[in-house]
């Protein structure tokens, strides 16, 4: 995908053969390193004088070469940063310097030598010994920087999204923002896990391949186990297995893992995504509000070290407490009607009106009142929710796994957390009455028979588990990909996924 001319690849292969002819292994198994590049630069930037007696050994990729006859300056870059190295023929010897002349950008090398500062003050390693660690057979994309009045401008040949996503290893190699987001994503996951464990939660690994799918409304991926001669489903949620752990006597459980939903791809949707799901016995959805607010504040402080960040050029404050917004009153105010009493045809007309204004198509001809309300809320209210906001009290029809509100059974004890107009988390007071849960499952089966291919089947084993008794509990799901988008200022979910899937042809 780098569109490198084949003659350049041929030159590199010729150099590879020459190195082998000199008795040099271009891909050795071991190398020596006792310092990172940044550590050497930081340690020796300040000392007086040009020379430092200590020897260091560093290793990394050659990212610049500046030959000058019998001497060559090069930049060596590792995960910590860059350092200049100085090869001198008299110092390394004729044979070793002949090998230096066969180096290319992108090769990996290890060098040993003493540290000095050049006349311009740049910390540099005077190489006494060196070793080729890996010969690159393709030229990596070249990044160039330009200093302007507005700051440093980066020019590179690897900005096209098609190339970046298909060759993500090159994208992360040459684009600092891509690398930063992937590393930040790892810190988000690690911080979230530490936070949950500090609150007494135990992480349980639940099956990814399942005989039945459930825990969310989604179309699953299907695979086949040849030995068992059985179709299996990639999980769409961790929920039903983590709840079995509550039945088993575990009171605080969570999992950070992949879920899979056979759906389209857009700015915030991706069929393979990472969820944090948690369940706490003797809690409810109010408990989960407190938990997720603390979780996200901990992650935001770890990454941004501030409660106000910028997302896509707009300030975003995480300052608590976060507001709570009941869904139906908010939607009624936005539409100027009572959605629980209005005729369904009026709701369809409103939904079509808002969808057209947003440039979207909504096929709602057979949608129930609950589905119409959900669609209208997404179209009319969600775009207004920039700061972190808990939306509460969803219609019970939309929440078959949640308990109904104690004072009004038309609504579920449920919230969704929105940040930057995107759903980040979803939580319930979990249903633990086997009879009510069965009714909800059977309603899903009826919806599927009427054409809703995202409804899920009855899970008899889960219902049997509930009959042994599950304590009242709060349950929570947090989309870590979307949270990473917010905290790394990523406009698209694929920016925070290390290796996103694309169609076989150039078609984004």
N, C-alpha and C positions, 0 to 999 in steps of 0.2 A: 504493500500500500504506500511505500515511500517513493515509488516511481523512480528508483535509482537506476541510472543507465547501467546496462550489463557490463560495459567495459570497465567501469569503476569496481564492480564486484570482482572482475577478472584480475585487476591489479592487486586487490587485497589477497586473493587466492594465490597469486604468484608470490607475494611477500610471505604468505603462510608456508609455501613450499620452501622458500629460501631459508626461513627460520628453522624448519625441520632439517634442512640440509646442513645447517650449522650445528646440529645436535641439540637444539633448544626445543624443549617440550612446550608447545604453545598453550597447553591446557593442563597445567600441573594440578595435583590434588591438594597441595598444601601451600600456605604462604605464611609469612611472619608479619605481625603487626602489633605494636605496643602503644600507639597513639592514634587518635582521630585527628583529622585535618584541623578542625576548628580548635581543638584543645591546644595544638602546637601554635597556631596563630595567636590565640588568646594569651598563652603563657609567655610567648617571646616577643609580643608586640611592644611591651614596655621596657625591657632591660636596656641599659646603656651599652653602646658599642655595637660593632657590626657582627661579631661572632659569638656563638655560644658553644661550649665544649660538649654538651650532652648529645649523644646519638639518639635518633628516633627512627622508628620503622612505621611507615604508613602505607596504605594500599587503597586503590580506588580506580576510577575510570579516567582516562586521558581525555580532557575536554578542551585543551588548546595545545598547540605545538608551535614553537618559534625557533627554528634552527638558525644557527649563526656559525657556519663552518664547522669548527671542531668543538662546538658547544651548542647545546639545545636547552631552551627554557620550555617547560611544559606546565600546564595546570592539571593537578590531580584532584578529583572530586569524589568524596565518599558521602555517606548519608548525613554527615555533620556539616559539610561545607567544602570549601576549596582551599588548596594551598599550592604555591608555586614550587616547582622542583627544578634543579639545575644539573643537567648532565654535562660533564666535561670529559673529553676523550682521555686526557692525561690522568684523570682521577679514576675512571671506571675501566680503562684498558681498551685496546683496539677492538677486540672481539665483541665486548659488551657494547661498545659505542656503535659498531656496525649493526648490531641488533636494534639500537635506538633509532637508527636511520630507517628501520623497517616498521616503526610504529605508525599507527593511524589514529585519528579521532575515534573514540569509542572503545579502544583497547583498554584492558585492565592491566595494571602494573603494580608491583610492590617495590618500594624504594627504602633504602637505609642510608643514613648520612647524618651530617651535623647541620644544625640550624644557624643561619645567618640572616642579616638584613641587607638588602641591596642599597645602592646609593639613594634610591627613592623611598627607602624605608619599608619595602615589602618583605615580610617574613618568608624565607625561602629555605629549602633543604638542599644542601650541596650533596649530591648523590655519590656514595662510595661504592655501593652494590645495588643491583636492581634485578628484578625477575619479571618476566612476562607472565601474567596470570590467565589471560584469555584474549585471544586474537579475534577481534570483531570482523566479520565478513560482509557486513553492510554498514553504510555510513548513517549514523543517527541524524535526525533532523537538527539543524544548526539554529541556535537561538542567538539573536543579536540584540544588543541594547543601545539605545540612543539617549543621551542626556539633553533634555530640552528645558525651556523656562518653566514648563508645567511639571517637570520631574523626569523620571526615567521611563522611557517608552520602550516596550519589548516588541521586537519584530521576530517572527519565526514562521517557518513554513509548515506549521502543524496546528493550524487554527480551525480547519474545516471539521465540523462536528462528525461527519461520516468517518473521516480518517481517525479522529480522536477516539471515538467509541469503539471502532473495530480494532484499532491498535492501541489499546489503552495503556499498555506498558510503555509505549513511546510517548504517549500523552503525559503520563506521570513522570517520565524521565525528563522531558524538556519544559513542561508547563508547571511552574511552581504552584499555581492555584489548584490545579488538579491533584498534585501530590499533597498539598496542604489539606484539602478536603478529605482525602482518603485517610490521612493520619489523624485528622480531627474526628472522623467517624469512629476510628478505633478507640480514641479517648472517651467519646460519648458512651460507647458500649461498656468500657471498663468502669467508668464512673457510675453508670446506672447499676451495674452489677454490685459494686462496692456499696452503693447507697442501700440497695435492697437487702444485702446481707447484714448491713449495720442495723437494720430495722428488724432483724430476726427472721427474715425470709430464707427459705431453703430452695435452691434451684433443683428442679426435677426435669430430667430429659424425657419427653413424651414421644410416642411414635410419629414419624413423618409418613411412613406408609401405613394406611389405616384401612380396615375392611369396610368402614362406613365413614363418611365425612359429616361434619357438623360443627356447631359453634358459631356460625356466621351464615349470612345469605350470600352464597357465591357459587359459581360453576366450578367444579373441581377438574384437576388433571387426572387422567386414568392411566394406569399401567397394569401389567400382567405379570404375576409370579408363576413361572413355568413349573416349578417343582410342586407347588400347592395347586396349580391349575386354577388360580383365582384372580379375579380382577381386584386391584387395590387402588386406593386414592391417595394422592399427595394431600397432606392435611391442609385445610383452609383456616384452621384455628387450633390452638392448644387447649381450648377451654374444657371440653368434656373429659379429657384425661386428667387435667389438673384438678377438676372437681372430684374425680374419683379419689384423688389423694386426700381431699378433705374428708371423704367418707372413711378413708383408712386411718384417720386420726391425726394427720398432719395439719397444723392450724394456719401456717403461713407458708405458701408455696409460690414460686414464680418460675418462669422460663424465658430466656432470650434465645430466639431461634427463628428459622425461616418458615414462612407460610407461603402457600402457593394458590393463586386464584386464576382461573382460566378466563382472563378478561383482557380488555384492550390496554394500550399504553398511551399515556398522555403526560402532562407536566407533573402530575402528582400521583399517578397510578402506574404500577408495574407489577407483572404477574408473580414475581418472586421477591418477597420483601421480608424485612426483619421486624418482628414484634416482641415487645416485652409484655407478657401476660402475668398477672398476679392475682391471687385469691387469699383472702384473710377471713378465717372463721370468726364468727361473732362480730363481724363488721357489717357495713352496708355501703351504699353509694356515697354517703357523706364521708365515711372513713376513707374511701378511695379518692375523694376530692383533696383531702388533706395530704394523702400519700403522694399523689401525682404532682401536686403543687410543690411539695418539698423535693421530689425527684428532679423535676425540670429546673428548679432553682439551683440545685446542687450541680447539675450538668452545665447550666449556663454560667455559673460562677467558675467552674473548672475551665471552660473554654474561653469565655469572654472576660472573666474577672470583673464584670460590671452587670448591672441590672438593666441598662439601656444599651441596645445594640442598633445597628443599622441593617435593615433587610431591603435589598433592591432599592437603595437610595432613600428609604423612609425610616424614621426613628421607630423603634419598637421597645417598649418598656415591659420588663418582667416584674416590676415592683408589686409585691403582694399587699393586701389580699386581692385575688382576682374576682371580678364581678360574676354574679350568677344571674342568668337570664332565662326565665321560664319560656319554653318554646312557643306555646299557643298565644299568650298575650303579645309576645314580640311579633309574631306573624300577623295577628289580628290588626295590630297597630300599623304595620307596614302595608297591609292590603286594604284596610278600611272596612273589614267585614269579619264576622264570626265564623271561622273556618269549621268549627265543630257543628254549626247549625246550617251553614250555607248549602245550597243544592250542589251535588257533585258536578253537574254540568257547568255551574258558575266557577267552580274550582278549576275545572279543565280549561275553561276560557282564560282564567287568570294565569294559569301555568303556561298556556300557549303564548299569551301576551308577553310574559317575562322572558320566556325562552327565546322568542323572536328578537326582543330587545338585546339579549345577550349573544345573539347569533348562534343559538343552539337549537337542536331539534329534540322535542320530547314526544315520544309515542305513548300517550296516556289514555287511549280510547277505552281500554278495559281496566284501567287502574282503579283500585279501591280508594276510599276516602283517605285511609292512612298513607297510601303511596302518594296520593295527590298532595297531601299536607307535607310529606317529606320532600317532594320535588319542589313545591312552592317555597319551602324554607330554604332549600339549597339555592334557589334562584333569587329570592327576594331579601333574605336576611343574612345569609352567610357572607356575601360580599362586603357587608358592613362591619364584620367582626375582625378587626386588625389586632388589637391588644388581646392577650390571653383572656378568654371568656368561657365560663362553664355554662353550657346550654342544658337546661334541666327539663324533666317531666315530659318525656316523649309519649305520644299516643301508644297505648298498650299493644295495639296491633303490630307496631314496628319493632317490638322488643319481646319475642316469644320466650327468651331465656331469663327475663327479668321479673321480679315481683312487682305487683301493682301497688300504686300509691295507697297508703292506708286510709287516707281521707277521701279518695276519689279514684275508683278502680278503672276509670277510662284512661288513666295515665300510668306509665311505668316509672319505677324508681330508677331512673337512668339519667346519666349526663354524657354529653360529648364536650371535649375541650377543643376550642378553635383558637388558632394563632395564625396571623396573616391570612385570614379567611380560608384556612385549611384545617380539616379535622385532624387533630394530633392524637387524641385519646378518646376512648369509649369505656363506660363503666356502668355496672348494674348493682342493685341489691339482688343477689342471685336467687333464682327460683329453687326451692328445695322440697316442694310438695309434689310427690310423684304423680298424683292424679292430674293436677294442674299442668305439670310439665308434659304429660302424655297428651292432654288436649291441645297444647301448643304445638307439639310435634305433628299431631294429626291435622291441625290446621295448615301446617306447612305442606303436608302431603296433598291436601285438597288444592292449595294454591299451585302446586306443581302440576296437578292434573289439569288446571285451567291455563297452563302455559307459562308459569313462572319458573324458568329453568335455574333460578338461583335459590329456590327453596330446597331444604334438605330433608332426608328421610328420617323415619323413626329409628332411634337408637335404643333397641330393647335392652342391651347390656347396660347402658347408662341408666335407663329407667329402673332396672333391677338394682343397680348400685344405690340409687336414691331410696329405694325401699328399705335398705339397711339403715338409713338415716344419715343425712348430711346437715351439719349445723348451719344456721343462718350465716351468710357470708357476703362480703363485698368482692366484686371482681373487676379487674381493670385490664385494658389493652392499650399499649402505647406504640404508635408507629415510629420506630427509631429512624427510618429513612427520612420521613417528613420532618422529624425533629432536627435531624442533621442538616436538612435543607435550610431551615430557619437559622441555625446557629453557625452555618458556614457561608451564608449569603448565596446559596445555590438557586438558580432560577428553575432548575429541572431536576427531577428525582434521579435521573441517570447520572447526574454530576456527582452524587454521593454514593453511587454503586460502583465498586472497583471495576467490574467487568460486565457491563450491561449487554443484554441480548439485542440483536438487530435482525432485520429481515435479510434474507440471503442476497438480495440485490440492493443497490444504492437507492434506498427509499425510506427516508425518515419522516 
